[in-house]
Amino acid sequence: MPKNQKPTAPATGGKEKLKWETAKELGLDDDLATGGDELTVREAGKIGGNMVKKLVEKGEQEIAKESGSE
């Protein structure tokens, strides 16, 4: 985020919502609320990695639903 921009509240988009939910679960939402400038690379990676896990789980559930409905 550019230095002259203030952080905004969490967006309602799907990925953005997932990012904020994941950060909250990890106790990193306060750091994310400051624009993410306070996040370490490890913390940011933790958020991203957990987001990917959740997306994979959701995808697997959708595939299972589709396979079961055929």
The first five atom37 places (N, CA, C, CB, O) and aatype in JSON, in Angstrom:
{
  "aatype": [12, 14, 11, 2, 5, 11, 14, 16, 0, 14, 0, 16, 7, 7, 11, 6, 11, 10, 11, 17, 6, 16, 0, 11, 6, 10, 7, 10, 3, 3, 3, 10, 0, 16, 7, 7, 3, 6, 10, 16, 19, 1, 6, 0, 7, 11, 9, 7, 7, 2, 12, 19, 11, 11, 10, 19, 6, 11, 7, 6, 5, 6, 9, 0, 11, 6, 15, 7, 15, 6],
  "atom_mask": [
    [1, 1, 1, 1, 1],
    [1, 1, 1, 1, 1],
    [1, 1, 1, 1, 1],
    [1, 1, 1, 1, 1],
    [1, 1, 1, 1, 1],
    [1, 1, 1, 1, 1],
    [1, 1, 1, 1, 1],
    [1, 1, 1, 1, 1],
    [1, 1, 1, 1, 1],
    [1, 1, 1, 1, 1],
    [1, 1, 1, 1, 1],
    [1, 1, 1, 1, 1],
    [1, 1, 1, 0, 1],
    [1, 1, 1, 0, 1],
    [1, 1, 1, 1, 1],
    [1, 1, 1, 1, 1],
    [1, 1, 1, 1, 1],
    [1, 1, 1, 1, 1],
    [1, 1, 1, 1, 1],
    [1, 1, 1, 1, 1],
    [1, 1, 1, 1, 1],
    [1, 1, 1, 1, 1],
    [1, 1, 1, 1, 1],
    [1, 1, 1, 1, 1],
    [1, 1, 1, 1, 1],
    [1, 1, 1, 1, 1],
    [1, 1, 1, 0, 1],
    [1, 1, 1, 1, 1],
    [1, 1, 1, 1, 1],
    [1, 1, 1, 1, 1],
    [1, 1, 1, 1, 1],
    [1, 1, 1, 1, 1],
    [1, 1, 1, 1, 1],
    [1, 1, 1, 1, 1],
    [1, 1, 1, 0, 1],
    [1, 1, 1, 0, 1],
    [1, 1, 1, 1, 1],
    [1, 1, 1, 1, 1],
    [1, 1, 1, 1, 1],
    [1, 1, 1, 1, 1],
    [1, 1, 1, 1, 1],
    [1, 1, 1, 1, 1],
    [1, 1, 1, 1, 1],
    [1, 1, 1, 1, 1],
    [1, 1, 1, 0, 1],
    [1, 1, 1, 1, 1],
    [1, 1, 1, 1, 1],
    [1, 1, 1, 0, 1],
    [1, 1, 1, 0, 1],
    [1, 1, 1, 1, 1],
    [1, 1, 1, 1, 1],
    [1, 1, 1, 1, 1],
    [1, 1, 1, 1, 1],
    [1, 1, 1, 1, 1],
    [1, 1, 1, 1, 1],
    [1, 1, 1, 1, 1],
    [1, 1, 1, 1, 1],
    [1, 1, 1, 1, 1],
    [1, 1, 1, 0, 1],
    [1, 1, 1, 1, 1],
    [1, 1, 1, 1, 1],
    [1, 1, 1, 1, 1],
    [1, 1, 1, 1, 1],
    [1, 1, 1, 1, 1],
    [1, 1, 1, 1, 1],
    [1, 1, 1, 1, 1],
    [1, 1, 1, 1, 1],
    [1, 1, 1, 0, 1],
    [1, 1, 1, 1, 1],
    [1, 1, 1, 1, 1]
  ],
  "atom_positions": [
    [[0.85, -1.17, 0.0], [0.0, 0.0, 0.0], [0.89, 1.23, 0.0], [-0.97, 0.0, 1.22], [1.86, 1.29, 0.75]],
    [[0.58, 2.21, -0.84], [1.37, 3.43, -0.84], [1.34, 4.12, 0.52], [0.86, 4.39, -1.92], [0.35, 4.03, 1.25]],
    [[2.42, 4.78, 0.85], [2.55, 5.42, 2.17], [1.5, 6.5, 2.4], [3.93, 6.01, 2.32], [1.11, 6.74, 3.55]],
    [[1.02, 7.15, 1.33], [0.07, 8.24, 1.5], [-1.38, 7.77, 1.59], [0.22, 9.22, 0.37], [-2.29, 8.59, 1.69]],
    [[-1.59, 6.47, 1.54], [-2.95, 5.93, 1.63], [-3.2, 5.36, 3.01], [-3.18, 4.86, 0.55], [-2.34, 4.68, 3.57]],
    [[-4.37, 5.63, 3.54], [-4.73, 5.06, 4.84], [-5.33, 3.68, 4.61], [-5.73, 5.98, 5.6], [-5.99, 3.45, 3.6]],
    [[-5.1, 2.76, 5.55], [-5.71, 1.44, 5.41], [-7.22, 1.54, 5.45], [-5.21, 0.49, 6.51], [-7.79, 2.38, 6.15]],
    [[-7.86, 0.67, 4.71], [-9.31, 0.67, 4.67], [-9.84, -0.5, 5.47], [-9.82, 0.62, 3.23], [-9.11, -1.44, 5.8]],
    [[-11.1, -0.45, 5.77], [-11.75, -1.56, 6.46], [-11.78, -2.76, 5.53], [-13.19, -1.17, 6.92], [-11.66, -2.61, 4.32]],
    [[-11.95, -3.94, 6.09], [-11.99, -5.14, 5.25], [-13.03, -5.03, 4.14], [-12.27, -6.37, 6.09], [-14.16, -4.61, 4.38]],
    [[-12.65, -5.4, 2.95], [-13.57, -5.38, 1.81], [-14.52, -6.57, 1.91], [-12.8, -5.4, 0.47], [-14.29, -7.5, 2.69]],
    [[-15.56, -6.54, 1.11], [-16.54, -7.61, 1.16], [-16.29, -8.67, 0.1], [-17.93, -7.06, 1.01], [-17.04, -9.64, 0.02]],
    [[-15.25, -8.49, -0.72], [-14.94, -9.48, -1.76], [-14.56, -10.82, -1.14], [0.0, 0.0, 0.0], [-14.14, -10.88, 0.02]],
    [[-14.71, -11.89, -1.91], [-14.47, -13.23, -1.4], [-13.07, -13.45, -0.88], [0.0, 0.0, 0.0], [-12.89, -13.94, 0.24]],
    [[-12.06, -13.11, -1.68], [-10.68, -13.33, -1.26], [-10.31, -12.42, -0.1], [-9.72, -13.09, -2.43], [-9.63, -12.83, 0.84]],
    [[-10.76, -11.19, -0.17], [-10.45, -10.23, 0.89], [-11.1, -10.68, 2.2], [-10.93, -8.82, 0.51], [-10.49, -10.6, 3.26]],
    [[-12.33, -11.14, 2.11], [-13.04, -11.62, 3.3], [-12.31, -12.82, 3.9], [-14.5, -12.0, 2.96], [-12.14, -12.91, 5.12]],
    [[-11.88, -13.73, 3.04], [-11.15, -14.91, 3.5], [-9.84, -14.5, 4.16], [-10.88, -15.86, 2.33], [-9.44, -15.09, 5.17]],
    [[-9.16, -13.51, 3.6], [-7.9, -13.03, 4.17], [-8.12, -12.5, 5.59], [-7.28, -11.93, 3.29], [-7.35, -12.81, 6.5]],
    [[-9.17, -11.7, 5.76], [-9.43, -11.13, 7.08], [-9.87, -12.2, 8.08], [-10.51, -10.06, 6.98], [-9.47, -12.15, 9.24]],
    [[-10.68, -13.17, 7.63], [-11.09, -14.26, 8.52], [-9.87, -15.06, 8.97], [-12.1, -15.19, 7.81], [-9.74, -15.4, 10.15]],
    [[-8.98, -15.35, 8.04], [-7.78, -16.12, 8.35], [-6.87, -15.35, 9.29], [-7.03, -16.48, 7.06], [-6.35, -15.91, 10.25]],
    [[-6.68, -14.07, 9.02], [-5.84, -13.24, 9.88], [-6.4, -13.19, 11.29], [-5.71, -11.82, 9.31], [-5.65, -13.22, 12.27]],
    [[-7.72, -13.1, 11.4], [-8.35, -13.06, 12.73], [-8.12, -14.36, 13.47], [-9.85, -12.77, 12.6], [-7.82, -14.36, 14.66]],
    [[-8.27, -15.5, 12.77], [-8.04, -16.8, 13.39], [-6.61, -16.93, 13.91], [-8.33, -17.92, 12.39], [-6.37, -17.56, 14.93]],
    [[-5.67, -16.32, 13.2], [-4.26, -16.39, 13.58], [-3.86, -15.29, 14.55], [-3.39, -16.33, 12.34], [-2.71, -15.23, 14.99]],
    [[-4.8, -14.41, 14.88], [-4.51, -13.31, 15.79], [-3.68, -12.21, 15.15], [0.0, 0.0, 0.0], [-2.99, -11.46, 15.84]],
    [[-3.74, -12.11, 13.83], [-2.94, -11.12, 13.1], [-3.78, -10.02, 12.48], [-2.14, -11.8, 12.02], [-3.27, -9.21, 11.71]],
    [[-5.06, -9.97, 12.81], [-5.94, -8.98, 12.19], [-5.58, -7.55, 12.59], [-7.38, -9.27, 12.55], [-5.79, -6.63, 11.8]],
    [[-5.05, -7.36, 13.79], [-4.64, -6.01, 14.2], [-3.5, -5.51, 13.32], [-4.22, -6.0, 15.68], [-3.49, -4.35, 12.9]],
    [[-2.54, -6.4, 13.05], [-1.42, -6.01, 12.19], [-1.89, -5.75, 10.76], [-0.34, -7.1, 12.19], [-1.41, -4.84, 10.1]],
    [[-2.83, -6.55, 10.3], [-3.36, -6.38, 8.95], [-4.14, -5.08, 8.84], [-4.25, -7.58, 8.57], [-4.13, -4.43, 7.79]],
    [[-4.81, -4.69, 9.92], [-5.62, -3.47, 9.92], [-4.76, -2.22, 9.78], [-6.44, -3.38, 11.2], [-5.24, -1.18, 9.33]],
    [[-3.49, -2.31, 10.15], [-2.6, -1.15, 10.02], [-2.03, -1.05, 8.61], [-1.47, -1.23, 11.03], [-1.13, -0.25, 8.37]],
    [[-2.55, -1.83, 7.7], [-2.1, -1.78, 6.32], [-1.15, -2.9, 5.98], [0.0, 0.0, 0.0], [-0.69, -3.0, 4.84]],
    [[-0.87, -3.75, 6.94], [0.02, -4.88, 6.7], [1.48, -4.52, 6.79], [0.0, 0.0, 0.0], [2.34, -5.39, 6.64]],
    [[1.79, -3.25, 7.04], [3.19, -2.83, 7.13], [3.89, -3.45, 8.33], [3.28, -1.31, 7.21], [5.12, -3.59, 8.33]],
    [[3.14, -3.81, 9.35], [3.72, -4.37, 10.56], [3.88, -5.89, 10.49], [2.87, -4.01, 11.75], [4.49, -6.49, 11.37]],
    [[3.33, -6.51, 9.44], [3.43, -7.97, 9.31], [4.84, -8.37, 8.9], [2.41, -8.49, 8.28], [5.46, -7.74, 8.05]],
    [[5.33, -9.44, 9.52], [6.6, -10.0, 9.07], [6.3, -10.87, 7.86], [7.31, -10.82, 10.21], [5.15, -11.19, 7.58]],
    [[7.34, -11.24, 7.15], [7.17, -12.12, 5.99], [6.56, -13.44, 6.45], [8.52, -12.35, 5.27], [5.7, -14.0, 5.77]],
    [[7.0, -13.93, 7.59], [6.48, -15.19, 8.13], [4.98, -15.08, 8.41], [7.23, -15.57, 9.42], [4.22, -15.99, 8.07]],
    [[4.54, -13.97, 9.02], [3.13, -13.79, 9.33], [2.29, -13.69, 8.06], [2.93, -12.54, 10.19], [1.22, -14.29, 7.96]],
    [[2.78, -12.93, 7.09], [2.06, -12.8, 5.82], [1.97, -14.15, 5.13], [2.75, -11.77, 4.9], [0.94, -14.49, 4.54]],
    [[3.04, -14.92, 5.19], [3.04, -16.26, 4.61], [2.07, -17.19, 5.3], [0.0, 0.0, 0.0], [1.44, -18.04, 4.67]],
    [[1.96, -17.03, 6.61], [1.01, -17.84, 7.38], [-0.41, -17.56, 6.93], [1.16, -17.55, 8.9], [-1.21, -18.49, 6.74]],
    [[-0.73, -16.29, 6.75], [-2.07, -15.92, 6.3], [-2.31, -16.5, 4.91], [-2.24, -14.38, 6.28], [-3.34, -17.13, 4.67]],
    [[-1.37, -16.28, 4.0], [-1.53, -16.78, 2.63], [-1.62, -18.3, 2.57], [0.0, 0.0, 0.0], [-2.46, -18.84, 1.85]],
    [[-0.78, -18.98, 3.32], [-0.79, -20.44, 3.33], [-2.09, -21.0, 3.85], [0.0, 0.0, 0.0], [-2.62, -21.97, 3.3]],
    [[-2.61, -20.4, 4.91], [-3.88, -20.87, 5.46], [-5.04, -20.55, 4.53], [-4.13, -20.24, 6.82], [-6.02, -21.31, 4.47]],
    [[-4.95, -19.44, 3.8], [-5.98, -19.13, 2.81], [-6.0, -20.2, 1.73], [-5.75, -17.73, 2.18], [-7.07, -20.64, 1.31]],
    [[-4.83, -20.6, 1.27], [-4.74, -21.63, 0.23], [-5.33, -22.94, 0.74], [-3.28, -21.84, -0.22], [-6.07, -23.6, 0.01]],
    [[-5.01, -23.31, 1.97], [-5.57, -24.55, 2.55], [-7.1, -24.5, 2.53], [-5.06, -24.75, 4.0], [-7.75, -25.47, 2.14]],
    [[-7.66, -23.37, 2.96], [-9.12, -23.23, 2.99], [-9.71, -23.31, 1.59], [-9.51, -21.91, 3.66], [-10.75, -23.94, 1.39]],
    [[-9.07, -22.66, 0.63], [-9.58, -22.69, -0.75], [-9.52, -24.1, -1.32], [-8.78, -21.74, -1.63], [-10.44, -24.51, -2.03]],
    [[-8.46, -24.84, -1.02], [-8.35, -26.22, -1.49], [-9.44, -27.08, -0.86], [-6.96, -26.81, -1.17], [-10.08, -27.88, -1.55]],
    [[-9.67, -26.91, 0.44], [-10.72, -27.67, 1.12], [-12.09, -27.38, 0.5], [-10.74, -27.34, 2.62], [-12.88, -28.29, 0.27]],
    [[-12.36, -26.1, 0.25], [-13.65, -25.74, -0.37], [-13.78, -26.34, -1.76], [-13.79, -24.21, -0.45], [-14.84, -26.83, -2.13]],
    [[-12.7, -26.31, -2.52], [-12.71, -26.9, -3.86], [-12.95, -28.4, -3.81], [0.0, 0.0, 0.0], [-13.72, -28.93, -4.61]],
    [[-12.29, -29.07, -2.87], [-12.48, -30.52, -2.73], [-13.93, -30.84, -2.34], [-11.51, -31.08, -1.68], [-14.5, -31.82, -2.82]],
    [[-14.51, -30.01, -1.48], [-15.9, -30.22, -1.08], [-16.83, -30.06, -2.28], [-16.31, -29.24, 0.04], [-17.77, -30.83, -2.45]],
    [[-16.56, -29.06, -3.12], [-17.39, -28.84, -4.31], [-17.27, -30.01, -5.28], [-16.99, -27.54, -5.0], [-18.26, -30.44, -5.86]],
    [[-16.06, -30.51, -5.45], [-15.85, -31.66, -6.34], [-16.59, -32.87, -5.8], [-14.35, -31.97, -6.49], [-17.21, -33.62, -6.56]],
    [[-16.53, -33.07, -4.49], [-17.23, -34.2, -3.88], [-18.73, -34.08, -4.07], [-16.89, -34.29, -2.37], [-19.42, -35.07, -4.33]],
    [[-19.26, -32.85, -3.95], [-20.69, -32.62, -4.17], [-21.07, -32.96, -5.6], [-21.07, -31.16, -3.85], [-22.08, -33.63, -5.84]],
    [[-20.26, -32.49, -6.55], [-20.55, -32.74, -7.97], [-20.45, -34.22, -8.29], [-19.59, -31.94, -8.85], [-21.26, -34.74, -9.06]],
    [[-19.48, -34.89, -7.73], [-19.3, -36.32, -7.98], [-20.45, -37.13, -7.39], [-17.97, -36.81, -7.4], [-20.88, -38.13, -7.96]],
    [[-20.94, -36.69, -6.25], [-22.04, -37.39, -5.59], [-23.38, -37.16, -6.25], [0.0, 0.0, 0.0], [-24.29, -37.97, -6.08]],
    [[-23.52, -36.08, -6.99], [-24.82, -35.76, -7.6], [-24.96, -36.31, -9.01], [-25.02, -34.26, -7.61], [-26.01, -36.13, -9.63]],
    [[-23.94, -36.96, -9.53], [-24.02, -37.49, -10.91], [-24.77, -38.78, -10.94], [-22.64, -37.69, -11.5], [-24.94, -39.37, -12.01]]
  ]
}
